Amino acid sequence: MGLAASQARFLAITSRKANCEFQSMQIAQEKLSITRELEKASDEYQSSLNATKLVWDPDGSGDNAFDLSYDIMMRPSALNNFTPNLVTTRDGRVVLNSKMAAAARQAGIPEGGCEATPELYEAFINQMVKNGGMSGTSAELAKSIGLLDKVGLGAPMLDKTDASTMGINDLIAYMDRLLLNGANGTDAQKDLVEKMKFDYGEGHNLNLKDSIHDKGDENSNFFTKNGNITTDSSFTLTDLLTEDITVAQTGNKNSTKWWKKILAGVMSAFTGGFAVWTFGGIKGMLGVDKGGYPEGATETDKAILDVLDNVFNSFYEILDIDENNPQQTQAFQYAIQQTIGLLSDCRDLGKRNHSTGAFNDCISESNNYNGWVQKSANKDKNYGTQAISLSNLTESFMTYLAQGMNGYDQTYYITQLGKKSAYVTDDPYYMWTVKNPDANTSQEIYQAEFYSALFNNICQNGWCEDEQIDDEEYLGNTLKNARYFVSCLSNDNYYYQEKYRDVAHVIEVTDEDAITQAELAYTQKKSKLNYKEEKLELDMKKLDLEISALTTEYDTVKNLINTNVEKTFTLFNS
């Protein structure tokens, strides 16, 4: 090979060798990059082994946990025991998703809060339906029961651990639901509902008046609602507890004597045992048939006897009175006797308030007394009148019953003057036990109670909107990072803000799904990197072989060029 040819070959080998060495260096860099990627993937996988998520554990067993969601905390269900667990900001505002926020905004609830009113509550419920925040059925139920004042703000909610225990507000709501659903209930429920309804217009010889300014006639009888004489003589058991229902009569002063005889008959019958009453109510105890009345009764006396008979029977069927428990049966018996005893006494009003007539004076004053009040006829020829508050009789009965059930202490008591009495019905914290409440009815009350508690807290503490709050991962992160908190109902029936770790049903657990996904991602990435590394390793070996061959050829050609150069210099030097 000539010198020129050798030099050309030498340059080609040098260029190719340099290129192979450069490729080899690139492969080495890629292998180093793969190593770093693999280390990063490994670190991420190791970190994922510590991944956690928040779950809702309704029964505390850890076996039936659900991924924590906004709906679980903020919508009524058995999972949250029909009690709101409010997502709140650091300053206490209730965090609403887009649907609830739209309902609050359209109902006119300021973000800073406002006074909770029944009208605003109904508007909020209507907007919740309109915006898809709740079903129409749930809304109608909530509106039929109405806003439960102060629920979630100090007033007790139903004890969900014992579904039959409730305060007076929930008891009234429960009875309202019985009245509303009575036509669709069991035969026993239908019978109970009939006892809870009263109508003394048609079929009774009560001379009902159209106006409180009507002076009345001798032997007239009057029903009043909230101080006004009415021709509508129909009312319900819950009306007796929420309105002032009164009955009056003119030209008769013998009712107290008649009721003393009734009391004596009832007390005598009770000596035969409590079962005597349960087989026929008061009339059964007195030995008269269903439509009969003891001799000497006025139309008003008959109406009152009917009302009391049904009130006693209704509460016996609604409340959990155990016939085999002497304390409970004696308390019920005591309440009946004491209530009837109120009818055997009368308070004479004397000469006060002659301006509206005797019977109007009695009507206006009767709600202030437990028992009869009377006013004698005056010189204007207004007939003498007696009146009695059926509402006060009902509340007195419940007070006597609570008194007996609690060992006859004096926490609750009845005096002749109403304002000096301590009615149990004025205490929202006294708990009543209901006998075998219908499950559907109970859950309906729970739902209405849920929305009352939610609404009351929104109005008191204000609210804010977060469109992302329905996302479970987002919700969990905001709670973990202490951006949001959970406000829970405490033993004193108020809501207090807690960190998620202190909430009874919220638990932080290993996120198995996240670990599985991370493991799959790590395996896939590792496989790809290993394949790429193996390919680079093969390419590297090929380059190494080529570089080795080129190095050998490089040395050979270089030696050949050196030999030729040496021969040329030798030739010309000689």
C-alpha positions in Angstrom: 0.0 0.0 0.0 1.3 3.4 -0.9 2.0 6.2 1.5 -1.0 8.2 0.3 -3.3 5.3 0.5 -2.1 4.4 3.9 -2.7 8.0 5.2 -6.2 8.0 3.7 -7.0 4.7 5.4 -5.4 5.9 8.7 -7.6 9.0 8.7 -10.8 6.9 8.0 -9.9 4.5 10.8 -9.2 7.4 13.2 -12.6 9.0 12.4 -14.5 5.8 12.8 -12.7 5.0 16.0 -13.5 8.4 17.4 -17.1 8.1 16.4 -17.4 4.7 18.1 -15.8 6.0 21.2 -18.2 8.9 21.2 -21.2 6.5 20.8 -19.8 4.4 23.6 -19.6 7.5 25.8 -23.2 8.3 25.0 -24.3 4.8 25.8 -22.5 5.1 29.1 -24.3 8.3 29.8 -27.7 6.7 28.9 -26.9 3.8 31.2 -26.1 6.2 34.0 -29.4 8.0 33.3 -31.2 4.7 33.4 -29.6 4.0 36.8 -30.9 7.3 38.1 -34.4 6.7 36.7 -34.4 3.3 38.3 -33.3 4.7 41.7 -36.0 7.4 41.4 -38.7 4.9 40.6 -37.5 2.7 43.5 -37.6 5.7 45.9 -41.1 6.6 44.7 -42.2 3.0 45.2 -40.7 2.9 48.7 -42.5 6.2 49.5 -45.8 4.8 48.2 -45.5 2.0 50.8 -46.3 4.7 53.4 -49.2 6.1 51.5 -52.4 6.6 53.6 -56.0 7.6 52.9 -58.9 8.6 55.1 -61.8 6.3 55.6 -65.2 6.4 57.4 -65.6 3.6 59.9 -69.3 3.7 60.9 -69.3 1.0 63.5 -65.7 1.3 64.8 -64.9 -2.3 63.9 -62.5 -1.4 61.1 -64.1 -4.1 59.0 -66.7 -2.0 57.2 -64.8 1.1 56.3 -65.7 3.3 53.4 -63.5 5.8 51.5 -64.2 9.2 53.1 -66.4 11.4 51.0 -68.3 14.6 51.3 -71.6 12.8 50.9 -70.9 10.4 53.7 -70.4 13.4 56.1 -72.9 15.9 54.7 -75.9 13.9 53.6 -78.2 11.9 55.9 -77.7 8.1 55.9 -77.3 5.2 58.2 -73.5 5.5 57.6 -73.4 8.8 59.5 -76.2 7.8 61.9 -78.3 10.6 60.4 -76.1 13.2 62.1 -74.1 15.8 60.1 -70.4 15.8 60.3 -69.6 19.3 59.0 -66.6 20.1 56.8 -65.6 23.5 58.1 -62.9 26.1 57.5 -60.5 27.2 60.1 -62.8 30.1 61.1 -65.8 27.7 61.4 -67.7 28.3 58.2 -69.4 25.3 56.7 -67.8 24.2 53.4 -70.6 23.6 50.8 -70.2 21.8 47.4 -71.5 23.5 44.3 -75.1 22.2 44.7 -75.5 23.2 48.3 -73.8 26.5 47.8 -76.1 27.4 45.0 -79.1 26.5 47.2 -77.8 28.6 50.1 -77.1 31.5 47.7 -80.4 31.4 46.0 -82.3 31.0 49.2 -80.7 34.3 50.4 -78.4 32.9 53.1 -75.4 35.3 53.3 -72.0 33.7 53.4 -71.4 35.4 56.8 -74.5 33.7 58.2 -77.8 35.1 59.5 -80.8 34.3 61.7 -82.3 30.9 61.1 -86.1 31.2 60.4 -88.7 28.6 59.3 -89.3 30.7 56.1 -85.6 30.7 55.2 -85.3 27.0 56.0 -88.2 26.2 53.6 -86.6 28.4 50.9 -83.2 26.6 51.4 -84.9 23.2 51.1 -86.8 24.2 47.9 -83.5 25.4 46.4 -81.8 22.2 47.4 -84.3 20.2 45.3 -84.0 22.6 42.4 -80.2 22.3 42.4 -80.1 18.5 42.8 -78.9 18.7 46.4 -81.7 16.5 47.8 -84.7 14.5 46.5 -88.2 15.9 46.4 -89.5 13.3 48.8 -86.9 14.2 51.4 -87.7 17.9 50.9 -91.4 17.4 51.4 -90.7 15.4 54.5 -88.4 18.1 55.9 -90.9 20.8 55.2 -93.8 18.8 56.7 -91.9 18.5 60.0 -90.5 22.0 59.7 -87.4 23.6 61.1 -86.4 22.1 64.5 -85.3 25.1 66.4 -81.8 25.0 67.9 -81.1 21.4 66.8 -77.4 21.2 66.5 -77.1 24.4 68.5 -77.7 23.0 72.0 -81.1 21.3 71.6 -80.8 17.5 71.8 -81.0 15.3 68.7 -82.6 11.9 68.7 -80.4 9.3 70.5 -79.7 7.1 67.5 -78.2 4.4 69.7 -81.7 3.9 71.1 -84.0 4.9 68.3 -87.0 5.2 70.6 -85.5 8.0 72.8 -86.4 11.5 71.9 -87.0 15.0 73.3 -90.3 16.8 73.2 -89.7 18.5 69.8 -88.8 15.2 68.2 -91.7 13.5 70.0 -94.1 16.0 68.5 -92.5 15.6 65.1 -92.8 11.8 65.5 -96.5 12.1 66.3 -97.0 14.5 63.4 -95.5 11.8 61.1 -97.9 9.2 62.6 -100.8 11.5 61.8 -99.5 12.2 58.3 -98.9 8.5 57.4 -101.7 7.0 59.5 -103.8 6.1 56.5 -101.0 4.0 55.1 -99.9 2.4 58.3 -100.8 -0.9 60.0 -104.2 -1.5 61.6 -102.7 -0.7 65.0 -101.2 2.6 63.7 -104.5 3.5 62.1 -106.3 2.9 65.3 -103.7 5.0 67.2 -104.1 7.8 64.7 -107.9 7.9 65.2 -107.3 8.3 69.0 -104.9 11.2 68.2 -107.6 13.1 66.3 -110.5 15.1 67.9 -113.6 16.6 66.4 -116.5 17.8 68.6 -118.5 19.6 66.0 -120.9 17.5 64.1 -122.5 14.7 66.2 -122.0 16.6 69.5 -124.4 19.1 71.0 -121.8 21.8 71.5 -123.2 25.2 70.7 -120.1 26.6 68.9 -119.8 30.4 68.4 -118.5 32.3 65.5 -116.9 35.2 67.4 -115.4 35.8 70.8 -117.6 38.9 70.9 -120.7 36.8 71.0 -122.0 37.1 74.6 -123.3 33.5 74.6 -126.5 32.0 75.9 -127.3 29.9 78.9 -126.1 26.3 78.5 -123.9 27.1 75.6 -120.5 25.4 75.1 -117.5 26.8 73.3 -114.2 25.5 71.9 -111.3 28.0 71.4 -108.0 27.9 69.7 -105.3 30.3 70.9 -107.9 32.5 72.7 -110.4 32.7 69.8 -113.8 31.0 69.7 -114.0 28.8 66.6 -116.5 26.7 64.8 -113.7 24.4 63.8 -113.7 22.1 66.8 -111.2 19.6 65.2 -107.7 19.3 66.5 -105.0 16.7 67.1 -102.8 15.4 69.9 -99.9 17.5 68.7 -102.2 20.6 68.5 -102.8 20.2 72.3 -99.0 20.5 72.8 -98.4 23.3 70.4 -101.5 25.5 70.6 -103.9 26.6 73.3 -107.0 24.5 73.0 -109.7 25.5 75.5 -113.4 24.5 76.1 -115.9 26.6 78.0 -119.5 26.3 79.1 -122.1 28.8 80.4 -124.8 28.5 83.0 -123.3 25.5 84.8 -121.3 25.2 88.0 -121.6 21.6 88.7 -118.8 20.1 86.6 -116.3 20.1 89.5 -118.7 17.9 91.5 -119.2 15.5 88.5 -115.4 15.2 88.0 -114.9 14.5 91.7 -117.2 11.5 91.2 -115.2 10.5 88.1 -111.9 10.7 90.1 -113.3 8.6 92.9 -114.4 6.0 90.3 -111.0 5.9 88.6 -109.2 5.6 91.9 -111.5 2.8 93.0 -111.0 1.0 89.7 -107.2 1.3 89.9 -107.2 -0.7 93.2 -108.1 -3.7 91.0 -104.8 -3.4 89.1 -103.4 -1.5 86.2 -104.8 -3.9 83.6 -108.3 -2.6 84.4 -107.5 0.6 82.6 -105.7 -1.0 79.7 -108.8 -3.0 78.8 -111.1 0.0 78.2 -109.6 3.3 79.2 -111.4 5.6 81.6 -114.8 4.6 80.4 -114.0 1.0 80.7 -112.9 1.6 84.3 -116.1 3.5 85.1 -118.2 0.6 83.7 -119.8 2.5 80.8 -119.7 1.4 77.2 -117.8 3.3 74.5 -120.5 5.8 73.8 -121.8 6.1 77.3 -121.1 8.7 80.0 -121.8 8.7 83.8 -125.0 10.5 84.8 -125.0 14.2 85.2 -122.4 15.1 82.5 -122.7 18.3 80.5 -121.8 18.3 76.8 -118.6 20.0 77.8 -117.9 17.3 80.4 -118.5 14.6 77.8 -116.1 16.3 75.4 -113.4 16.6 78.0 -113.8 12.9 79.0 -113.5 11.9 75.4 -110.3 14.0 75.0 -108.7 12.7 78.1 -109.6 9.1 77.3 -107.9 9.4 74.0 -105.0 11.4 75.3 -104.3 8.7 77.9 -104.8 5.9 75.4 -102.6 7.6 72.8 -99.7 8.2 75.1 -100.0 4.7 76.5 -99.6 3.3 72.9 -96.9 5.8 72.0 -94.7 5.8 75.1 -93.0 2.8 76.4 -95.0 1.9 79.5 -94.1 -1.5 80.7 -97.1 -3.2 82.3 -94.8 -5.5 84.2 -92.8 -2.6 85.7 -94.5 -1.4 88.9 -92.8 2.0 88.9 -93.9 2.8 85.3 -97.5 1.6 85.8 -97.8 3.4 89.0 -96.4 6.6 87.4 -99.0 6.3 84.6 -101.8 5.6 87.1 -100.6 8.6 89.2 -100.6 10.9 86.1 -104.2 9.9 85.2 -105.4 10.4 88.7 -103.7 13.8 89.2 -104.9 15.1 85.8 -108.5 14.2 86.5 -108.0 15.7 89.9 -107.4 19.1 88.3 -110.9 18.9 87.0 -112.4 18.6 90.4 -111.1 22.1 91.4 -112.1 25.5 90.2 -110.6 29.0 90.5 -113.2 31.9 90.8 -111.9 34.9 88.8 -114.1 37.3 90.8 -114.9 40.7 89.4 -111.9 41.2 87.1 -112.2 42.1 83.4 -116.0 42.8 83.0 -115.5 44.5 79.6 -115.8 41.4 77.4 -118.3 39.4 79.4 -118.0 36.5 81.8 -117.3 33.6 79.4 -114.7 35.7 77.5 -112.9 36.4 80.7 -112.8 32.7 81.4 -111.5 31.9 78.0 -108.7 34.4 78.2 -107.7 33.3 81.7 -108.1 29.6 81.4 -104.8 29.1 79.7 -103.1 30.6 82.8 -104.5 27.9 85.1 -104.4 24.1 85.5 -108.0 23.3 86.1 -111.3 25.1 85.8 -111.7 28.8 86.1 -115.2 30.4 86.5 -116.8 33.8 86.3 -120.2 34.5 87.8 -122.9 36.2 85.7 -122.8 40.0 86.0 -125.5 42.7 85.8 -125.1 42.9 82.0 -126.8 39.4 82.0 -123.8 37.6 80.7 -124.3 34.0 82.0 -121.8 32.6 84.4 -119.1 30.6 82.7 -116.6 27.9 83.4 -113.6 27.2 81.1 -110.6 24.8 81.1 -107.5 24.5 79.0 -107.3 21.1 77.3 -103.7 21.9 76.4 -102.7 22.5 80.0 -104.4 19.3 81.0 -102.4 17.4 78.4 -99.1 19.1 79.5 -100.0 18.5 83.1 -100.6 14.8 82.4 -97.1 14.5 80.8 -95.6 16.4 83.7 -97.2 14.1 86.3 -96.0 11.1 84.3 -92.4 12.4 84.1 -92.6 13.1 87.8 -93.7 9.6 88.6 -91.1 8.0 86.2 -88.3 9.9 88.0 -89.2 9.0 91.6 -91.7 11.8 92.3 -89.0 14.4 92.6 -89.9 18.0 92.2 -87.9 18.8 89.1 -91.3 19.1 87.3 -94.5 20.0 89.2 -98.0 21.4 88.7 -99.7 24.1 90.7 -103.1 25.6 90.1 -101.5 28.7 88.6 -99.8 27.8 85.3 -96.9 30.3 85.5 -95.9 28.8 88.8 -95.8 25.3 87.4 -92.7 23.6 86.0 -94.1 21.7 82.9 -91.9 18.9 81.6 -93.0 19.9 78.1 -91.0 23.2 78.5 -87.8 21.2 78.9 -86.4 20.2 75.5 -83.8 18.0 77.2 -86.1 15.6 78.9 -86.1 12.4 76.9 -89.2 10.3 76.2 -89.0 6.6 75.3 -91.3 5.6 72.4 -92.8 2.1 72.2 -91.7 0.3 69.1 -91.4 3.3 66.8 -92.1 2.5 63.1 -88.6 2.2 61.5 -89.6 4.3 58.4 -91.1 7.0 60.5 -88.0 7.2 62.7 -85.7 7.5 59.8 -87.9 10.2 58.3 -87.6 12.2 61.5 -83.8 11.5 61.5 -83.5 13.0 58.0 -85.6 16.1 58.9 -83.5 16.5 62.0 -80.3 16.2 59.9 -81.2 19.1 57.6 -82.3 21.2 60.5 -78.9 20.8 62.2 -77.1 21.5 58.9 -79.2 24.6 58.2 -78.9 25.9 61.8 -75.1 25.7 61.6 -74.9 27.3 58.1 -76.9 30.2 59.4 -75.0 30.6 62.6 -71.5 30.1 61.4 -71.7 31.1 57.7 -70.6 29.1 54.7 -68.2 29.0 51.7 -68.2 27.2 48.4 -65.5 24.7 47.2 -66.3 23.2 43.8 -63.6 20.5 44.3 -64.8 19.2 47.7 -66.7 16.3 46.1 -63.3 14.8 45.0 -62.4 12.2 47.6 -58.6 12.6 47.2 -58.9 16.4 47.4 -61.1 16.2 50.5 -58.6 13.9 52.2 -55.6 16.1 51.4 -57.4 19.2 52.7 -58.1 17.5 56.0 -54.6 16.0 56.3 -53.1 19.4 55.5 -55.3 21.2 58.1 -56.9 23.4 55.5 -60.3 22.1 56.5 -61.6 20.5 59.7 -64.5 18.4 60.8 -67.1 19.9 63.2 -68.8 17.1 65.2 -71.8 17.0 67.5 -70.6 16.9 71.1 -72.3 15.5 74.2 -73.7 19.0 75.0 -75.5 19.0 71.6 -73.2 21.7 70.2 -70.8 21.4 67.2 -67.1 21.7 67.9 -64.2 21.7 65.3 -61.8 18.8 65.4 -58.7 17.7 63.4 -59.4 14.6 61.4 -57.4 12.4 63.8 -59.8 13.3 66.6 -63.0 12.5 64.8 -64.5 9.2 66.0 -65.4 7.7 62.7 -62.5 9.0 60.5 -59.5 6.8 60.4 -56.2 7.1 58.5 -55.3 3.7 56.9 -52.7 2.4 54.5 -53.8 3.1 51.0 -53.6 -0.4 49.5 -54.9 0.8 46.2 -52.2 3.4 45.9 -49.6 0.9 46.8 -50.8 -1.6 44.3 -50.9 1.1 41.6 -47.4 2.3 42.5 -46.1 -1.3 42.5 -47.5 -1.8 39.0 -46.1 1.4 37.8 -42.7 0.6 39.3 -42.7 -2.9 37.8 -43.6 -1.5 34.3 -41.0 1.2 34.5 -38.3 -1.2 35.8 -39.1 -3.6 33.0 -38.7 -0.9 30.4 -35.5 0.5 31.9 -34.0 -3.0 32.2 -34.9 -3.7 28.5 -33.4 -0.4 27.5 -30.3 -1.1 29.6 -29.9 -4.6 28.1 -30.1 -3.1 24.6 -27.5 -0.5 25.5 -25.3 -3.2 26.9 -25.5 -5.1 23.6 -24.8 -2.0 21.6 -21.9 -1.2 23.9 -20.4 -4.7 23.4 -20.7 -4.3 19.6 -18.9 -0.9 19.8 -16.2 -2.4 22.1 -15.6 -5.1 19.5 -15.5 -2.6 16.7 -13.2 -0.2 18.6 -10.9 -3.2 19.4 -10.8 -4.1 15.7 -10.2 -0.5 14.7 -7.5 -0.1 17.3 -5.6 -3.1 15.8 -6.0 -1.9 12.3 -5.1 1.6 13.4 -1.9 0.4 14.9 -1.1 -1.7 11.7 -1.7 1.2 9.3 0.2 3.6 11.6 3.2 1.2 11.7 3.0 0.9 7.9 3.0 4.7 7.4 6.0 5.0 9.8 7.9 2.3 7.9 7.2 4.0 4.6 8.2 7.4 5.9 11.4 6.0 7.3 12.3 4.3 4.0 11.6 7.5 2.1 13.9 9.6 4.3 16.6 6.9 4.1 16.4 6.8 0.3 16.7 10.6 -0.1 19.5 10.9 2.5 21.6 8.5 0.6 
